[in-house]
Amino acid sequence: MTFSKKFGKTINIFCCCFALSLSAVAVFAQQADPREGKLLILERMWNEAQVNRDSAALDRLVSSRFVNTEWDGSMSDKQRFLADIKDPLYKPSTATIADVKMNFFGDAAVITGTYHTAGTYQGKPYDHVGRFTDTWILDLGSWQCVASHTSLIKK
């Protein structure tokens, strides 16, 4: 076999392997973790429930052992968190999230991103932009948030 035939055969093998590698990468990229979509929907439902002051919806989303750490350092459990949502002096108009990233650890997920909330509380307007970290656990087939933390970027 001449050098050019050996070289041509090597090039063909390389091209086939490269094409298969690209195909494998494309297939892997298309197989996003289905849990991500589910949790993103739950995060957005949370925001909608806050704007609508729907404590019943939030009750289903947060664990009985839920711990909430607010931007100002205050902490609350599930009961206090739900009571705050029901407070007639709390009137949110906007609650959105962006730049969401998810990390899974078995049946747990840590979700980070940015948030924007606006509205009035006790008659005073607020407009907050910050970062959030939510920790979700898959328990008996249902995702529930067990911890939430926010840090203010802009007030």
Phi, psi and omega per residue, in radians:
M1 nan 2.365 -3.130
T2 -1.412 2.871 3.136
F3 -0.999 -0.754 -3.080
S4 -1.148 -0.602 3.116
K5 -1.240 -0.738 3.110
K6 -1.089 -0.761 -3.128
F7 -1.122 -0.759 3.127
G8 -1.086 -0.714 3.133
K9 -1.143 -0.718 3.119
T10 -1.109 -0.750 3.116
I11 -1.078 -0.766 -3.138
N12 -1.075 -0.770 3.119
I13 -1.100 -0.763 3.116
F14 -1.053 -0.793 -3.130
C15 -1.099 -0.711 3.116
C16 -1.120 -0.792 3.132
C17 -1.110 -0.715 3.130
F18 -1.116 -0.766 3.127
A19 -1.102 -0.732 3.104
L20 -1.127 -0.677 3.117
S21 -1.104 -0.759 3.113
L22 -1.100 -0.689 3.110
S23 -1.093 -0.763 -3.140
A24 -1.100 -0.722 3.113
V25 -1.117 -0.739 3.138
A26 -1.110 -0.740 3.125
V27 -1.135 -0.773 3.130
F28 -1.070 -0.739 -3.109
A29 -1.125 -0.575 -3.126
Q30 -1.334 -0.327 -3.098
Q31 -1.633 1.156 3.086
A32 -1.171 2.623 -3.140
D33 -1.091 2.088 -3.103
P34 -1.092 -0.346 3.105
R35 -1.141 -0.522 -3.127
E36 -1.053 -0.800 3.137
G37 -1.091 -0.755 3.139
K38 -1.067 -0.822 -3.102
L39 -1.232 -0.580 3.080
L40 -1.126 -0.696 3.072
I41 -1.084 -0.772 3.138
L42 -1.101 -0.704 3.101
E43 -1.088 -0.733 -3.137
R44 -1.238 -0.608 3.054
M45 -1.090 -0.680 3.099
W46 -1.005 -0.852 -3.133
N47 -1.073 -0.764 3.123
E48 -1.101 -0.723 3.122
A49 -1.102 -0.652 3.105
Q50 -1.137 -0.821 -3.135
V51 -1.085 -0.662 -3.139
N52 -1.519 0.002 -3.126
R53 0.930 0.766 -3.102
D54 -1.636 1.493 -3.087
S55 -1.182 -0.475 3.113
A56 -1.140 -0.727 3.101
A57 -1.145 -0.746 3.124
L58 -1.162 -0.580 3.100
D59 -1.026 -0.647 3.129
R60 -1.321 -0.423 -3.072
L61 -1.517 -0.444 -3.076
V62 -1.905 2.519 -3.118
S63 -1.209 2.738 3.061
S64 -1.107 -0.374 3.128
R65 -1.769 0.326 -3.097
F66 -0.996 2.424 3.054
V67 -2.231 2.251 -3.116
N68 -2.080 2.210 3.051
T69 -2.002 2.041 -3.074
E70 -1.483 2.949 -3.115
W71 -1.013 -0.491 -3.096
D72 -1.622 0.077 3.116
G73 1.656 -0.182 3.125
S74 -1.238 2.635 -3.119
M75 -2.173 2.638 3.079
S76 -2.580 2.762 3.028
D77 -1.697 -3.038 -3.087
K78 -1.038 -0.811 -3.085
Q79 -1.069 -0.785 3.141
R80 -1.166 -0.721 3.125
F81 -1.026 -0.821 -3.135
L82 -1.194 -0.630 3.093
A83 -1.114 -0.695 3.119
D84 -1.094 -0.664 3.124
I85 -1.120 -0.628 -3.122
K86 -1.368 -0.275 -3.088
D87 -0.960 2.094 -3.105
P88 -1.137 -0.280 3.106
L89 -1.478 -0.139 3.106
Y90 -1.646 2.008 -3.093
K91 -2.302 1.406 3.121
P92 -1.284 2.549 3.083
S93 -2.060 -0.383 -3.121
T94 -2.488 2.414 2.988
A95 -2.667 1.853 -3.121
T96 -2.309 2.766 3.069
I97 -2.236 2.742 3.124
A98 -2.664 2.995 3.088
D99 0.911 0.711 -3.055
V100 -1.314 2.319 3.069
K101 -2.267 2.492 -3.109
M102 -2.206 2.407 3.039
N103 -2.213 2.245 -3.105
F104 -1.858 2.472 3.107
F105 -2.369 1.499 -3.051
G106 1.128 -2.112 3.129
D107 -1.651 0.452 3.102
A108 -2.206 2.608 3.099
A109 -2.380 2.387 3.032
V110 -1.945 2.084 -3.081
I111 -1.973 2.255 3.117
T112 -2.178 2.762 3.096
G113 3.036 -2.894 3.069
T114 -1.975 2.735 3.124
Y115 -2.373 2.761 3.013
H116 -2.368 2.151 3.061
T117 -2.230 2.547 3.105
A118 -2.629 2.763 3.125
G119 2.724 -2.650 3.064
T120 -2.298 2.606 3.030
Y121 -2.413 2.199 -3.084
Q122 0.944 0.655 3.098
G123 1.400 -0.037 -3.129
K124 -1.854 2.344 3.137
P125 -1.256 2.606 3.005
Y126 -2.384 2.639 3.116
D127 -2.635 1.760 -3.035
H128 -1.991 2.419 2.975
V129 -2.172 2.303 -3.107
G130 -2.812 -2.955 3.090
R131 -1.953 2.638 3.107
F132 -2.331 2.680 2.983
T133 -2.331 2.106 3.076
D134 -2.057 2.401 3.096
T135 -1.973 2.120 -3.112
W136 -1.990 2.532 3.107
I137 -2.179 2.373 3.021
L138 -1.524 1.947 -3.071
D139 -2.215 2.051 -3.137
L140 0.950 0.710 3.069
G141 1.446 0.064 -3.102
S142 -2.224 2.359 3.082
W143 -1.434 2.338 3.035
Q144 -2.388 2.482 3.100
C145 -1.423 2.243 -3.137
V146 -1.829 -0.336 3.130
A147 -2.710 2.487 3.090
S148 -2.412 2.431 -3.140
H149 -2.443 2.353 3.070
T150 -2.183 2.546 3.070
S151 -2.256 2.249 -3.070
L152 -1.331 2.324 3.019
I153 -1.770 -0.787 -3.097
K154 -2.461 2.282 3.129
K155 -1.928 nan nan
